[in-house]
Amino acid sequence: MTYRTGWFYRCPLVFFAVGLILSAPRSADNSMSTHLPGTGIDDTPVAESDLVDYFHGGAKPRSAWRVGAEFEKIAADRSTGRQIGFDDGIETVLRALALLFSWEPHYESGRLTTLTRGWSTVSVEPGGQLELSTAPSAHLAELRSELDTHLNELRAVTDPARIAWIASGVTPVSTISEIPLNPRPRHRLMAEYLPTRSAFALHMMKATASTQVTFDFADEADAGRKFALALRLGPVVNALFANAPMFGGRRTEFVSYRGHVWHGMDPDRSGLLTDLLAGEVTFARWVQLVLDVPLLLLTDGESLRPAPGVTFRTFLNRGIDGRFPTRHDWDVHLSTMFTEARLKRFLEVRGADATPAPLALAVPAIWKGLLYDADALGAATDLARHFKPEELRPLSEMASRAGLRAEYRGKPLTDWCREIVAIADAGLKHQGEDATFLDPLRAVLASGRSPGDVWSKGGAPEVLAACEYGG
């Protein structure tokens, strides 16, 4: 089924724009990824000590701390609920956004896959999921404003009678075979390698959607505390956002089928990093862990090719075809670490299902409350000591299956989450933030049910109404 120009008829300007968009020449740029301003590639080989220094280089004073968010969403046919892929309309949406709203287009293999505007990015995921990556923001209200603008722009270029922009941890109606893979070279290589490691690889790539958040750190000790806290509390906090009860048009056994998919992902590069949590979390220990992860792909900055089945450590010590890794290779390798939290030159917290607004904004709110206030970070760290590293995997699996109804150490996750939300509330207030961003979580806690427990059956109209993004 092809949507193309049928999506655009809300006003003459948009309809006219489609003709310009579809007839515009496509760039011949074949780069593997979009290199944004200020990210020029240095081809100087790195040593192991440089990899540790890489993380030290991300440290910032408290006054410079910001929060960023990535909001993923799925375009669904309102009459059938089917996910709409890249060729069936998503690329056309990107072209319309570029023309009408001053986004700068970026191309891969001649296809429009990414838009930038200032520090913000709109990009396409493997199954056509659309992601807004916000500008780094000092306050949650800025994230809300940017998300509202993004959703308004999407509605301006698509027909709301036919297209629903939905937020669910996994696409509720389509099956994997019905979702085409987009043409991005990176995603094509991932789709060749990851299925050799996981039966759920294509589910993860083509069918899942999440809300992810990024945070700064002051120094190595601060980064270690935040990283450890995100890993220990992640399975509990994510139960507040568990929102994926249906897949392929059927009720699953999970409140978050997305969580189930991720539990079955490539063990080399995903999971809760329980070995890292067995001791003090430091840059050096994180580097040692990442060095022993097999390369997923190789790039010279202009093109991609499959990796030759070696770890980054082997690449560092022996080289590949006479070439030794650069900082750009390290950047790329870190981006193929799909752990529940991930440390780069900032901390990424990655485990929440996509949920409709305003609940989506509670993801950056709860973590900002916990991570950016010293008292809250201390209180949350004390609470997190109850969650033993060796128990995190089964806890996460229980939370994916039962959401807030799951229990840990004889106490429902609802009770644990009340304590966490109270700590985050105090942390936000100490920062001068608006703690009402947590109100959607209070409503979830009052119900005692994760979002995905509320909707789990019905036809396409009922399902889409339950998870339409809102605004």
C-alpha positions as CSV (number, residue, x, y, z in Angstrom):
1,M,0.0,0.0,0.0
2,T,1.4,3.4,-0.9
3,Y,0.3,6.7,0.7
4,R,2.7,9.2,-0.7
5,T,0.7,12.3,-1.9
6,G,-2.5,11.0,-0.3
7,W,-1.1,12.0,3.0
8,F,-1.0,15.7,2.0
9,Y,-4.1,17.6,1.3
10,R,-4.9,19.6,4.4
11,C,-4.1,22.9,2.6
12,P,-3.1,24.0,-0.9
13,L,0.4,25.0,0.3
14,V,1.1,21.5,1.5
15,F,-0.4,19.9,-1.6
16,F,1.7,22.1,-3.8
17,A,4.8,21.4,-1.7
18,V,4.5,17.7,-2.3
19,G,5.0,18.2,-6.0
20,L,8.2,20.1,-5.4
21,I,9.4,17.5,-2.8
22,L,8.8,14.4,-5.0
23,S,10.4,16.0,-8.0
24,A,13.4,17.4,-6.2
25,P,16.7,15.7,-7.1
26,R,18.1,13.3,-4.5
27,S,21.6,13.9,-3.2
28,A,24.3,11.4,-4.3
29,D,25.8,11.5,-0.8
30,N,26.6,7.9,0.2
31,S,27.9,8.5,3.7
32,M,27.0,5.9,6.3
33,S,25.7,8.4,8.8
34,T,24.9,12.1,9.1
35,H,27.9,14.1,10.3
36,L,26.5,17.2,12.0
37,P,28.3,20.5,12.3
38,G,31.3,20.3,14.6
39,T,31.7,16.6,14.3
40,G,34.5,16.4,11.8
41,I,36.4,13.1,11.7
42,D,40.0,12.9,13.0
43,D,41.9,10.0,11.4
44,T,44.5,9.9,14.2
45,P,44.8,6.4,15.7
46,V,44.0,6.1,19.3
47,A,45.6,4.2,22.2
48,E,43.7,2.6,25.1
49,S,44.5,5.5,27.4
50,D,42.8,7.8,24.8
51,L,39.6,5.8,25.2
52,V,39.5,6.5,28.9
53,D,40.3,10.2,28.3
54,Y,37.4,10.3,25.9
55,F,35.0,10.0,28.8
56,H,36.9,12.4,31.0
57,G,36.5,14.9,28.1
58,G,32.7,14.8,28.6
59,A,32.8,16.2,32.1
60,K,31.0,19.5,32.6
61,P,30.5,22.0,35.4
62,R,27.1,21.8,37.1
63,S,26.1,25.1,35.5
64,A,26.5,23.5,32.0
65,W,24.4,20.4,32.6
66,R,21.6,19.9,30.2
67,V,19.0,17.2,29.5
68,G,18.1,15.8,26.1
69,A,15.3,13.5,25.0
70,E,14.6,11.1,22.1
71,F,11.0,10.6,21.4
72,E,10.3,7.7,18.9
73,K,6.9,7.3,17.3
74,I,5.2,5.2,14.7
75,A,3.0,6.3,11.8
76,A,0.0,4.0,11.6
77,D,-2.9,3.7,9.0
78,R,-5.9,4.8,11.0
79,S,-8.2,2.3,9.3
80,T,-6.1,-0.8,9.7
81,G,-3.5,0.1,12.4
82,R,-0.7,-1.1,10.1
83,Q,2.7,0.6,10.5
84,I,3.7,2.8,7.6
85,G,7.2,2.3,6.4
86,F,9.9,4.5,4.9
87,D,9.0,4.0,1.2
88,D,5.3,4.2,1.9
89,G,5.4,7.7,3.2
90,I,8.0,8.4,5.9
91,E,10.6,9.8,3.4
92,T,7.9,12.0,2.0
93,V,7.1,13.3,5.5
94,L,10.7,14.2,5.9
95,R,10.8,16.1,2.6
96,A,7.7,18.0,3.6
97,L,9.1,18.9,7.0
98,A,12.3,20.1,5.3
99,L,10.5,22.3,2.8
100,L,7.9,23.8,5.1
101,F,9.6,24.1,8.5
102,S,13.3,25.0,7.7
103,W,14.8,21.6,8.6
104,E,18.1,20.9,6.8
105,P,18.0,17.6,4.9
106,H,20.7,14.9,5.1
107,Y,21.0,12.0,2.7
108,E,22.4,8.5,2.7
109,S,22.7,6.6,-0.5
110,G,20.6,9.2,-2.2
111,R,17.7,8.9,0.3
112,L,16.5,11.5,2.8
113,T,16.9,10.0,6.3
114,T,17.7,12.8,8.7
115,L,16.8,16.4,9.3
116,T,18.6,18.9,11.5
117,R,17.6,22.3,12.8
118,G,20.0,23.9,15.3
119,W,20.9,21.1,17.8
120,S,17.7,19.2,17.1
121,T,17.4,16.1,14.8
122,V,14.6,14.2,13.2
123,S,15.7,10.8,11.9
124,V,14.3,7.5,10.8
125,E,14.7,4.2,12.5
126,P,15.0,0.8,10.8
127,G,11.3,0.1,10.4
128,G,10.3,3.7,9.6
129,Q,9.8,4.8,13.2
130,L,10.4,8.5,13.4
131,E,12.6,9.9,16.2
132,L,12.9,13.5,17.5
133,S,16.2,14.1,19.2
134,T,15.8,17.4,21.1
135,A,18.3,20.1,21.6
136,P,20.1,19.9,25.0
137,S,17.8,21.8,27.4
138,A,18.3,23.4,30.8
139,H,14.6,23.0,31.7
140,L,11.9,20.4,31.1
141,A,9.5,23.1,29.8
142,E,11.9,23.5,26.8
143,L,11.6,19.8,26.0
144,R,7.8,20.1,26.2
145,S,7.8,23.0,23.9
146,E,10.0,21.2,21.3
147,L,7.9,18.1,21.4
148,D,4.7,20.1,21.0
149,T,6.2,21.9,18.0
150,H,7.4,18.6,16.5
151,L,3.9,17.0,16.8
152,N,2.2,20.1,15.4
153,E,4.6,20.0,12.4
154,L,3.9,16.3,11.8
155,R,0.1,17.0,11.9
156,A,0.5,19.9,9.5
157,V,2.0,17.6,6.8
158,T,-0.1,14.5,7.3
159,D,-3.8,13.8,7.1
160,P,-5.1,13.1,10.7
161,A,-8.2,11.3,9.3
162,R,-5.9,8.7,7.7
163,I,-2.7,8.7,9.8
164,A,-2.2,8.3,13.5
165,W,1.1,9.0,15.2
166,I,1.3,6.5,18.0
167,A,3.5,5.9,21.0
168,S,3.8,2.3,21.9
169,G,6.8,0.2,22.9
170,V,6.1,-2.1,20.0
171,T,3.9,-1.6,17.0
172,P,0.6,-3.2,18.0
173,V,-0.9,-4.4,14.7
174,S,1.8,-5.2,12.1
175,T,3.9,-8.3,12.0
176,I,7.7,-8.2,11.3
177,S,7.3,-9.5,7.8
178,E,4.9,-6.7,7.0
179,I,7.4,-4.0,8.0
180,P,10.0,-3.2,5.3
181,L,13.5,-2.3,6.4
182,N,14.5,1.2,5.5
183,P,17.5,1.7,3.1
184,R,20.0,3.2,5.5
185,P,23.3,1.4,5.0
186,R,23.9,1.1,8.8
187,H,20.5,-0.6,9.3
188,R,21.1,-2.9,6.4
189,L,24.3,-4.2,7.9
190,M,22.7,-4.5,11.4
191,A,20.0,-6.6,9.8
192,E,22.5,-9.0,8.4
193,Y,24.6,-9.4,11.6
194,L,22.2,-9.1,14.5
195,P,19.9,-12.0,13.5
196,T,22.9,-14.3,13.9
197,R,23.0,-13.3,17.5
198,S,19.3,-13.0,18.4
199,A,15.9,-14.3,17.1
200,F,14.5,-10.9,18.2
201,A,16.9,-8.7,16.2
202,L,14.5,-7.7,13.5
203,H,11.7,-7.2,16.1
204,M,14.0,-4.8,18.0
205,M,15.0,-2.9,14.8
206,K,11.7,-2.6,12.9
207,A,8.9,-2.8,15.5
208,T,10.0,-1.2,18.8
209,A,9.9,2.5,19.9
210,S,11.1,4.1,23.1
211,T,11.7,7.3,25.0
212,Q,15.4,7.9,25.8
213,V,17.0,10.6,27.8
214,T,20.6,12.0,28.1
215,F,22.4,13.6,31.0
216,D,25.7,15.3,31.8
217,F,28.2,14.5,34.6
218,A,30.7,16.5,36.6
219,D,33.6,14.0,36.7
220,E,34.3,10.3,36.7
221,A,32.8,9.7,40.2
222,D,29.6,11.5,39.3
223,A,29.3,9.6,36.0
224,G,29.8,6.3,37.8
225,R,27.1,7.1,40.4
226,K,24.6,8.1,37.8
227,F,25.4,5.2,35.4
228,A,25.1,2.7,38.3
229,L,21.8,4.2,39.5
230,A,20.3,4.2,36.0
231,L,21.1,0.5,35.6
232,R,19.9,-0.5,39.1
233,L,16.6,1.4,39.1
234,G,15.9,1.1,35.4
235,P,13.8,-2.1,35.6
236,V,11.6,-0.6,38.3
237,V,11.2,2.9,36.7
238,N,10.5,1.4,33.3
239,A,7.4,-0.4,34.8
240,L,5.9,3.1,35.1
241,F,6.1,3.4,31.3
242,A,5.5,-0.3,30.3
243,N,3.3,0.2,27.2
244,A,3.4,-2.6,24.7
245,P,0.8,-5.3,25.4
246,M,0.0,-6.1,21.8
247,F,2.0,-7.2,18.8
248,G,0.8,-8.5,15.4
249,G,-2.8,-7.6,16.3
250,R,-2.8,-10.0,19.3
251,R,-2.6,-9.6,23.1
252,T,0.8,-10.9,24.3
253,E,1.7,-12.3,27.7
254,F,3.5,-9.1,28.5
255,V,2.7,-5.6,29.6
256,S,5.8,-4.5,27.7
257,Y,6.5,-6.9,24.8
258,R,9.3,-4.5,23.9
259,G,11.0,-5.4,27.2
260,H,10.7,-9.1,26.3
261,V,12.3,-8.4,22.9
262,W,15.2,-6.6,24.4
263,H,15.8,-9.4,26.9
264,G,16.4,-11.7,23.9
265,M,18.8,-9.3,22.2
266,D,22.5,-9.9,21.3
267,P,24.1,-10.6,24.7
268,D,27.4,-9.1,23.6
269,R,26.0,-5.6,23.4
270,S,22.7,-5.4,25.4
271,G,21.4,-6.0,28.9
272,L,21.9,-4.5,32.4
273,L,25.7,-4.7,32.7
274,T,25.5,-6.7,35.9
275,D,29.2,-7.5,35.7
276,L,30.0,-3.7,35.6
277,L,27.8,-3.2,38.7
278,A,29.8,-5.9,40.7
279,G,32.4,-3.2,41.6
280,E,32.9,0.5,41.4
281,V,31.7,1.9,38.1
282,T,34.7,3.7,36.5
283,F,35.7,4.8,33.0
284,A,38.5,2.3,32.9
285,R,36.2,-0.7,33.7
286,W,33.6,0.5,31.2
287,V,36.3,0.7,28.5
288,Q,37.5,-2.8,29.3
289,L,34.0,-4.1,28.9
290,V,33.4,-2.3,25.6
291,L,36.8,-3.3,24.2
292,D,35.7,-7.0,24.3
293,V,32.5,-6.5,22.4
294,P,32.7,-7.6,18.7
295,L,32.6,-4.9,16.1
296,L,29.2,-4.7,14.4
297,L,30.4,-2.6,11.4
298,L,33.4,-0.6,10.1
299,T,33.5,2.8,8.5
300,D,36.1,5.1,7.1
301,G,33.7,8.0,7.6
302,E,32.3,7.9,4.1
303,S,31.2,4.3,3.6
304,L,30.3,1.2,5.6
305,R,31.2,-2.4,5.4
306,P,30.7,-5.5,7.6
307,A,33.1,-6.0,10.5
308,P,35.4,-9.0,10.1
309,G,34.3,-10.8,13.3
310,V,36.8,-9.3,15.8
311,T,36.5,-7.3,19.0
312,F,37.4,-3.6,19.3
313,R,40.4,-4.8,21.4
314,T,41.8,-6.7,18.5
315,F,41.2,-3.8,16.2
316,L,43.1,-1.6,18.6
317,N,46.0,-4.0,19.1
318,R,46.4,-5.5,15.6
319,G,44.5,-3.3,13.3
320,I,42.4,-4.4,10.3
321,D,43.8,-4.3,6.8
322,G,46.6,-2.1,8.1
323,R,44.3,0.5,9.6
324,F,44.0,1.2,13.3
325,P,41.0,2.7,15.1
326,T,40.3,6.4,15.5
327,R,38.1,8.3,17.9
328,H,35.4,8.1,15.2
329,D,35.6,4.3,15.2
330,W,35.2,4.4,19.0
331,D,32.2,6.7,18.6
332,V,30.6,4.3,16.1
333,H,31.4,1.3,18.3
334,L,29.8,2.9,21.4
335,S,26.7,3.6,19.3
336,T,26.3,-0.2,18.7
337,M,26.2,-0.8,22.5
338,F,22.5,-1.4,23.1
339,T,22.6,-1.7,26.9
340,E,19.8,-0.3,29.1
341,A,22.0,2.6,30.0
342,R,25.0,3.6,28.0
343,L,27.9,5.9,28.8
344,K,29.4,8.1,26.0
345,R,30.5,11.7,26.6
346,F,27.1,11.9,28.4
347,L,24.9,9.3,30.0
348,E,22.0,7.8,28.0
349,V,19.1,6.1,29.9
350,R,17.4,4.0,27.3
351,G,14.8,1.5,28.7
352,A,11.4,3.2,28.7
353,D,8.7,2.2,26.2
354,A,7.3,5.0,24.0
355,T,4.2,6.5,25.7
356,P,1.8,9.2,24.7
357,A,2.4,12.8,25.9
358,P,2.3,14.0,28.6
359,L,3.5,10.7,30.1
360,A,6.4,10.7,27.6
361,L,7.7,13.9,29.3
362,A,7.7,12.2,32.7
363,V,10.7,10.1,31.5
364,P,13.1,13.0,31.4
365,A,11.4,14.5,34.5
366,I,11.8,11.5,36.8
367,W,15.5,10.9,35.8
368,K,16.3,14.6,36.0
369,G,14.9,14.7,39.5
370,L,17.0,11.7,40.5
371,L,20.2,12.5,38.8
372,Y,20.7,16.3,38.9
373,D,20.1,17.0,42.6
374,A,22.8,15.9,45.1
375,D,20.3,15.0,47.9
376,A,18.0,13.1,45.5
377,L,21.0,11.2,43.9
378,G,22.1,10.2,47.4
379,A,18.6,9.1,48.5
380,A,18.1,7.2,45.2
381,T,21.5,5.5,45.5
382,D,20.6,4.3,49.0
383,L,17.3,2.9,47.7
384,A,19.0,1.3,44.8
385,R,21.2,-0.8,47.1
386,H,18.2,-3.0,47.6
387,F,18.4,-4.0,44.0
388,K,21.2,-6.5,43.7
389,P,23.0,-6.8,40.3
390,E,22.4,-10.6,40.1
391,E,18.6,-10.0,40.6
392,L,18.2,-7.3,37.9
393,R,17.6,-9.6,35.0
394,P,14.8,-11.6,36.6
395,L,13.4,-8.3,38.0
396,S,13.4,-6.8,34.5
397,E,11.7,-9.9,33.0
398,M,9.0,-9.8,35.7
399,A,8.4,-6.1,35.1
400,S,8.1,-6.7,31.4
401,R,5.5,-9.4,32.0
402,A,3.4,-7.8,34.8
403,G,4.4,-4.2,35.0
404,L,3.6,-2.5,38.3
405,R,1.8,-5.7,39.4
406,A,5.2,-7.4,39.7
407,E,6.8,-7.8,43.2
408,Y,10.3,-7.5,44.4
409,R,11.4,-8.6,47.8
410,G,7.8,-9.1,48.8
411,K,6.8,-5.5,47.8
412,P,4.8,-4.5,44.7
413,L,6.7,-2.4,42.2
414,T,4.0,0.2,42.7
415,D,5.3,0.8,46.3
416,W,8.9,0.9,45.1
417,C,7.9,3.4,42.4
418,R,6.1,5.6,44.9
419,E,9.4,6.0,46.8
420,I,11.3,6.7,43.6
421,V,8.8,9.3,42.4
422,A,8.9,11.0,45.8
423,I,12.6,11.3,45.6
424,A,12.4,12.6,42.1
425,D,9.8,15.2,43.1
426,A,12.0,16.6,45.8
427,G,15.0,16.6,43.4
428,L,13.0,18.6,40.8
429,K,11.9,21.1,43.4
430,H,15.4,21.6,44.6
431,Q,16.4,22.4,41.0
432,G,13.6,24.9,40.6
433,E,11.8,22.6,38.1
434,D,8.1,22.2,37.7
435,A,7.3,18.9,39.6
436,T,3.9,18.7,37.9
437,F,5.8,17.0,35.0
438,L,5.5,14.0,37.4
439,D,1.7,14.2,37.7
440,P,1.1,11.6,34.9
441,L,3.2,9.1,37.0
442,R,1.1,9.9,40.0
443,A,-2.0,9.0,38.0
444,V,-0.3,5.7,36.9
445,L,0.5,4.9,40.5
446,A,-3.0,5.7,41.7
447,S,-4.3,3.2,39.2
448,G,-1.8,0.5,40.2
449,R,-1.4,-0.5,36.6
450,S,1.2,0.2,34.0
451,P,-0.1,2.0,30.9
452,G,0.0,-1.2,28.8
453,D,-2.3,-2.9,31.4
454,V,-5.0,-0.4,30.5
455,W,-5.3,-1.3,26.8
456,S,-4.8,-4.7,25.4
457,K,-7.5,-5.6,22.9
458,G,-9.9,-4.2,20.4
459,G,-9.8,-3.2,16.8
460,A,-7.5,-0.8,15.2
461,P,-9.5,2.4,16.1
462,E,-9.6,1.4,19.8
463,V,-5.9,0.4,19.9
464,L,-4.7,3.6,18.1
465,A,-6.9,5.8,20.3
466,A,-5.2,4.2,23.4
467,C,-1.7,5.1,22.2
468,E,-2.0,8.1,19.9
469,Y,0.8,10.5,20.8
470,G,-1.4,13.4,22.0
471,G,0.2,16.7,22.6
